[in-house]
Amino acid sequence: MSEQGASPQGTNVQNSAQFALQRIYVKDVSFESPRSPECFREKWEPKINMELNSRHTQIADELFEVLLQVTVTAKREEDIVYLTEVQQAGIFLIKGISGPALAQTLGSFCPNVLFPYAREAIDSLVLKGSFPALMLAPVNFDAIYEHAVKQKQAAEPH
């Protein structure tokens, strides 16, 4: 047995950083189909647009609520066929992580955990609106976070 990571007393030394998902929930949901039922008689060739936003709030010493807002709009020419929005939230215990690592955890890792839930909720709403299933593609939240950091740095005065 390796002694790596063991203290002199023989007990395992654990990293002080902790991350735990406490709860996942839908905070807000909306579905609109302003052109129903006329849109069902037209050829189905919509343009789909997805917008993502996330934000977080510290709700206790080591607890954070992270909110991922996903808005999907389906348009035919300039007319909105449907618009759906889901605010998927989670409460995360984050301990022993600070500075840039905490910012990246809240801005990238947590939204990545929430996205599959938001994607499923959106698909369910679209189906209940009697439209074809909508399976949103995976999102690279790391790239989105890095882009946002670079934009913020570029905007800061030197």
GUKERO-33211 format. One record per residue: residue in three letters; x, y, z of N, C-alpha, C in turn. Coordinates in steps of 0.1 Angstrom, whole numbers, plus 2048, in hexadecimal, padded with zeros to 3 digits. Example, Ala and Ser with C-alpha at 12.3 -4.5 7.8 and 13.67 -1.06 7.14 Angstrom:
BEGIN
ALA8847C784E87B7D384E8847DF84ESER8807EA8478897F584788180084F
% end
This chain:
BEGIN
MET8087F480080080080080980C800SER8068167F880D8227F780B82B803GLU81583280781483B81281184A80DGLN81184B80180E8587FB80085D7FFGLY8008698047F386F8097EF86B817ALA7F886481E7F586082C7FC86A836SER7F586C8417FB87584B80486C854PRO80C87385D81486B86680C86186FGLN8008658727F785C87A7F1850872GLY7F38508657EE84585D7E1847857THR7DB8538597CE8568537D085D846ASN7C785B83D7C88628307C6871831VAL7CE87882A7CD8878297C488A81DGLN7B989181F7B18948147B28A2810ASN7B18A58037B18B27FE7A68BA804SER7A98C780879F8CF80E7948D4805ALA7978D37F878D8D87EF7818CE7EEGLN7758D47EE7698CB7ED75F8D27E3PHE7588C97DC74E8CD7D37438C37D4ALA7378C87D672B8BF7D771F8C67D3LEU7178BF7CA70A8C37C67008C17D1GLN6F98CB7D56F08CA7E06E18C87DAARG6DE8CF7CF6D08CF7CA6D18D47BCILE6C88CF7B36C68D47A66B78D67A5TYR6B38E279F6A58E579E6A38EF793VAL6968EF78E6928F978468D90578CLYS69391178868F91D78F684925788ASP68592477A67B92A77267A923765VAL66E92275F66D91C75266292374ASER66492473D65A92B73565A925727PHE64E92472164D92071364292870DGLU64592D70163B9356F963B9306EBSER62F92F6E562E92B6D76239356D1PRO6289416CE61F94B6C96189496BCARG61E9406B461893D6A66109306A6SER60D92A6B160591E6B15F69226AFPRO5EF91B6A85F290E6A15F6910692GLU5F791D68D5FA91F67F60891967CCYS61191968561F91468261F90567FPHE6158FE6846158EF6826118EB673ARG60C8F566C6088F265E6138F6654GLU61E8FC6596299016516348F6651LYS63D8F76476498EF6466528F2652TRP6578E765965F8E966566D8EA661GLU6728F76606808FA65D684906666PRO68390567368691067B69591367CLYS69891F6806A69226846A6922693ILE6AE91B6996AF9196A86BB9216ADASN6B89296B76C29316BE6C292E6CDMET6CE92C6D26CF9296E06D89346E7GLU6D39396F26DB9436FA6DD93D708LEU6E993E70D6ED93971A6F1945723ASN6EE94472F6F394E7396F4946747SER6FD94A74E6FE94475C70294F766ARG6FE94C77270295577D70294D78AHIS70895379470894B7A07079557ACTHR7029507B77009587C370594F7CFGLN70D9557D771194E7E370694F7EDILE7019447F26F59447FB6F9940809ALA70593B80B70A939819719938817ASP72093682272F93682273592E816GLU73192281573691980A72C914801LEU72091A8007159167F77139207EDPHE71191C7E170F9257D57039207CDGLU6FA9297CA6F09267C06F592A7B2VAL6F59217A96F992479B6ED922793LEU6EB92C78A6DF92D7826E392D773LEU6DF92376C6E192275D6D4925756GLN6D493074E6C89347466CB930738VAL6C29287336C39247256B692871ETHR6B89307136AC93570B6AE9306FDVAL6A39296F86A39246EB69892B6E3THR69B9306D76919366CF69192F6C1ALA68592B6BD6849256B067C92F6A7LYS68293369C67C93D69367A937685ARG67093C67F66E93967166D94766AGLU67894966267A95765D67C960669GLU67496A66B67597367666B970681ASP66296767F65796368865C959693ILE65995C69F65D9526AA6529476AAVAL65793B6A864F92F6A864D92B6B7TYR65892A6BE6579286CC66492E6D3LEU6629306E066C9366E866B92F6F6THR6769296FA67692370768292770FGLU68092871C68B92C72568A924731VAL69691F7356979177426A291D74AGLN69F9207576A99247606AB918769GLN6B69117666BA90576E6C4909779ALA6C19057856C990A7906CF8FE798GLY6D990079F6DF8F67A86E58FD7B4ILE6E58F67BF6ED8FA7CB6F98F17CCPHE7048F87CD7118F17CD7198F47DALEU71E8EA7E17278EC7EC7358ED7E6ILE73C8F87E874A8FA7E27528FF7EELYS75B8F67F27648F97FE7728F77FAGLY77B9007FE7898FF7FC78D9037EEILE78590A7E778890F7D978691E7DASER78F9257D578E9347D579493A7C8GLY7929477C779994E7BC79494A7AFPRO79E9497A579A945797795937796ALA79992E79F79492179F7859207A2LEU7819287AC7739297B076B9307A5ALA77093A79F769941794767937788GLN77192F78576F92577A76691A77ETHR76691678B75C90C78F74E91178ELEU74B91D79273E92379173A927783GLY74492B77B74093076E741925763SER74791A76674890F75B744902760PHE7498FD76B7468EF76F7388EE774CYS7338F777C7258F678171B8F7775PRO71C90176C7139017617138F4758ASN71F8EE7587208E27507188D7757VAL7188D77647108CD76C7018CF769LEU6FD8DC7686EF8E07676E98DE759PHE6F28DF74F6ED8DF7416E48D373DPRO6E88C77406E08BC73C6D28BD741TYR6D08C274D6C38C37536BB8CE74CALA6C18D97486BA8E47416B78DF733ARG6C08D772D6BE8D271F6B28C871FGLU6B08C07296A58B772A6988BE72CALA6988C973568C8D17376888D872BILE6918DD72368D8E47166888DA70CASP68E8CF70B6898C570267B8C1706SER6788BF71266B8BB7176608C6714LEU6648D271665B8DE7136578DE704VAL6628DD6FC6608DD6ED6578D26E9LEU6598C66EE6508BB6EB6428BD6EFLYS6408C36FB6328C670062C8D06F8GLY6338D96F162E8E36E862A8DD6DASER62C8D06D96298C86CD6338CB6C1PHE63F8CE6C564A8D06BB6538C56BBPRO65B8C36B06658B86B066F8B96BCALA6748AE6C067E8AE6CB68A8B76C8LEU68F8BD6D269A8C66D16A58C26DAMET6AF8BB6D56BA8B76DD6C68C06DBLEU6C88C96E56D28D36E46E08CC6E5ALA6E98D16DD6F78CC6DC6FE8CF6EAPRO7088C76ED7108CA6F97168D86F8VAL7198DE70371F8EB70372D8EA70AASN7378F17057448F270B7448FE714PHE7418FC72174090772A74E90C72EASP75890372D76690872F76A912725ALA76791071976A91A70E762927710ILE75692671474D93271675393A722TYR75793372C75D93973876A940734GLU77393972D77F93F72977D94C720HIS77494B71777195670F76C962717ALA76396072175E96A729769971731VAL77396873677E96E73E787976735LYS78997272979297A72078B98771CGLN77E98771A77699371777799D723LYS77699872F7769A073B7849A673CGLN78E99E73A79C9A373B79F9AE730ALA79A9AC72479C9B67197949C371CALA7899C27247819CE7267879D6732GLU78F9D073B7959D77467A09E0741PRO7A09EC7487AB9F67447B89F1749HIS7C29F37417D09EE7447D89F874C
% end
